[in-house]
Amino acid sequence: MDTSTTVSIELPEPLGGYVRERVTRGEYASAEDYLRELVRRDRELHAARHIRELVDDGLASGVATPLSEVEIEGIRQRIASSHR
């Protein structure tokens, strides 16, 4: 089930005017649509930053060492047992 949360915000006139202008030009159907799009973009930006941090951490952790067949088999067994 899709649920919604209502958020009421007050913008200073320069920002409110900018939002109204974007809506008036037909770029967005409403101020609500504009703000929803901003939140979506912010969420995507946050996720991309997190991925970059994970990649940086991985690169900083040093040279990777290959897993042995015994280690790979142990991983497979743990995965198989967790899906039962």
Backbone as numpy.savetxt, mean C-alpha at the origin, in Angstrom:
# Nx Ny Nz CAx CAy CAz Cx Cy Cz
-18.78 -8.46 2.90 -19.62 -7.28 2.90 -18.74 -6.04 2.90
-19.04 -5.09 2.02 -18.29 -3.85 1.92 -18.87 -2.85 2.90
-18.01 -2.31 3.77 -18.48 -1.31 4.71 -17.78 0.01 4.42
-18.36 1.07 4.91 -17.80 2.41 4.71 -17.62 3.09 6.05
-16.69 4.01 6.07 -16.47 4.85 7.23 -16.66 6.29 6.79
-17.43 7.03 7.54 -17.64 8.44 7.23 -16.60 9.27 7.97
-15.95 10.14 7.22 -14.96 11.04 7.80 -15.34 12.45 7.39
-15.44 13.32 8.35 -15.76 14.72 8.08 -14.49 15.54 8.27
-14.14 16.31 7.26 -12.95 17.14 7.38 -13.28 18.59 7.04
-12.49 19.47 7.59 -12.62 20.89 7.28 -11.30 21.32 6.65
-11.40 21.91 5.46 -10.20 22.36 4.76 -10.13 23.87 4.76
-8.93 24.42 4.88 -8.81 25.87 4.70 -9.22 26.23 3.26
-9.68 27.44 3.05 -10.24 27.82 1.75 -9.32 27.53 0.57
-8.04 27.80 0.63 -7.22 27.50 -0.56 -7.28 26.02 -0.95
-7.30 25.12 0.03 -7.37 23.69 -0.28 -8.78 23.31 -0.74
-9.79 23.83 -0.05 -11.16 23.56 -0.46 -11.44 24.06 -1.87
-10.92 25.25 -2.18 -11.08 25.80 -3.52 -10.40 24.93 -4.56
-9.24 24.41 -4.23 -8.53 23.54 -5.16 -9.32 22.27 -5.42
-9.88 21.68 -4.38 -10.70 20.47 -4.55 -11.92 20.79 -5.42
-12.60 21.89 -5.14 -13.77 22.27 -5.94 -13.39 22.48 -7.40
-12.23 23.09 -7.63 -11.75 23.33 -9.00 -11.55 22.01 -9.75
-10.96 21.03 -9.09 -10.74 19.72 -9.74 -12.07 19.06 -10.08
-13.04 19.21 -9.19 -14.37 18.63 -9.44 -15.05 19.40 -10.57
-15.00 20.73 -10.54 -15.65 21.55 -11.56 -15.09 21.27 -12.95
-13.79 21.02 -13.04 -13.16 20.71 -14.33 -13.52 19.30 -14.81
-14.23 18.57 -13.99 -14.66 17.23 -14.39 -13.62 16.15 -14.17
-12.56 16.47 -13.44 -11.53 15.48 -13.17 -12.00 14.44 -12.15
-12.93 14.85 -11.31 -13.52 13.96 -10.30 -15.01 14.25 -10.24
-15.78 13.23 -9.90 -17.23 13.39 -9.83 -17.65 14.21 -8.61
-16.84 14.14 -7.55 -17.19 14.85 -6.32 -15.93 15.02 -5.47
-16.05 15.85 -4.45 -14.94 16.02 -3.51 -14.61 14.69 -2.83
-15.65 13.89 -2.57 -15.44 12.59 -1.94 -14.60 11.68 -2.84
-14.91 11.69 -4.15 -14.12 10.88 -5.08 -12.66 11.32 -5.10
-12.47 12.63 -5.09 -11.10 13.17 -5.09 -10.33 12.71 -3.86
-10.95 12.82 -2.70 -10.28 12.44 -1.46 -10.06 10.93 -1.39
-11.01 10.14 -1.88 -10.81 8.68 -1.94 -9.59 8.35 -2.78
-9.44 9.03 -3.92 -8.30 8.78 -4.79 -6.99 9.16 -4.09
-6.98 10.24 -3.35 -5.78 10.64 -2.61 -5.39 9.57 -1.59
-6.38 9.03 -0.89 -6.09 7.99 0.11 -5.57 6.74 -0.58
-6.17 6.36 -1.71 -5.68 5.18 -2.45 -4.23 5.37 -2.87
-3.93 6.54 -3.43 -2.55 6.80 -3.87 -1.57 6.80 -2.70
-1.99 7.36 -1.58 -1.14 7.37 -0.40 -0.87 5.95 0.09
-1.89 5.11 0.06 -1.74 3.72 0.48 -0.76 2.99 -0.45
-0.87 3.22 -1.76 0.05 2.61 -2.71 1.48 3.10 -2.51
1.64 4.39 -2.25 2.96 4.97 -2.00 3.57 4.36 -0.74
2.77 4.21 0.29 3.25 3.62 1.54 3.70 2.18 1.30
2.93 1.41 0.54 3.29 0.02 0.24 4.59 -0.04 -0.57
4.74 0.86 -1.53 5.96 0.88 -2.35 7.17 1.23 -1.49
7.01 2.17 -0.58 8.12 2.51 0.32 8.50 1.32 1.18
7.50 0.60 1.67 7.76 -0.57 2.50 8.53 -1.64 1.72
8.13 -1.85 0.49 8.83 -2.83 -0.35 10.27 -2.39 -0.58
10.48 -1.10 -0.84 11.85 -0.59 -1.03 12.68 -0.80 0.23
12.09 -0.59 1.40 12.81 -0.82 2.66 13.20 -2.29 2.80
12.28 -3.19 2.45 12.58 -4.61 2.54 13.70 -5.00 1.59
13.67 -4.46 0.38 14.73 -4.74 -0.59 16.06 -4.20 -0.08
16.04 -2.97 0.43 17.28 -2.39 0.99 17.82 -3.23 2.13
16.93 -3.69 3.01 17.36 -4.56 4.12 17.99 -5.84 3.59
17.37 -6.41 2.56 17.91 -7.63 1.98 19.28 -7.41 1.36
19.42 -6.30 0.64 20.71 -6.00 0.02 21.79 -5.73 1.07
21.39 -5.10 2.16 22.36 -4.77 3.21 22.73 -5.99 4.06
21.98 -7.07 3.94 22.23 -8.23 4.79 23.43 -9.06 4.32
23.96 -8.73 3.19 25.15 -9.44 2.72 24.85 -10.39 1.59
25.88 -11.11 1.23 25.78 -12.05 0.13 24.92 -13.25 0.54
24.03 -13.64 -0.34 23.17 -14.79 -0.07 23.98 -16.08 -0.18
23.61 -17.02 0.66 24.25 -18.34 0.57 23.19 -19.34 0.13
23.53 -20.21 -0.80 22.54 -21.19 -1.28 22.12 -22.14 -0.18
20.86 -22.56 -0.24 20.36 -23.55 0.71 20.77 -24.95 0.24
21.02 -25.80 1.20 21.33 -27.19 0.86 20.03 -27.93 0.57
20.13 -29.08 -0.05 18.94 -29.89 -0.32 18.23 -30.27 0.98
18.98 -30.50 2.04 18.39 -30.85 3.34 17.57 -29.68 3.86
18.10 -28.46 3.75 17.37 -27.28 4.21 16.10 -27.07 3.37
16.21 -27.24 2.08 15.05 -27.08 1.19 13.97 -28.10 1.54
14.37 -29.32 1.77 13.39 -30.36 2.13 12.73 -30.05 3.46
13.50 -29.53 4.42 12.91 -29.13 5.70 11.87 -28.04 5.53
12.15 -27.08 4.67 11.20 -26.00 4.39 9.93 -26.58 3.76
10.11 -27.45 2.80 8.95 -28.08 2.14 8.08 -28.82 3.16
8.72 -29.55 4.07 7.96 -30.31 5.07 7.20 -29.37 6.01
7.83 -28.28 6.42 7.15 -27.32 7.30 5.94 -26.70 6.59
6.11 -26.37 5.31 4.99 -25.80 4.56 3.87 -26.82 4.41
4.23 -28.04 4.07 3.21 -29.08 3.89 2.45 -29.34 5.19
3.16 -29.36 6.31 2.50 -29.65 7.58 1.63 -28.47 8.04
1.97 -27.26 7.62 1.16 -26.10 8.02 -0.12 -25.98 7.21
-0.21 -26.70 6.08 -1.40 -26.63 5.23 -2.32 -27.82 5.42
-2.10 -28.60 6.43 -2.95 -29.77 6.68 -4.10 -29.43 7.58
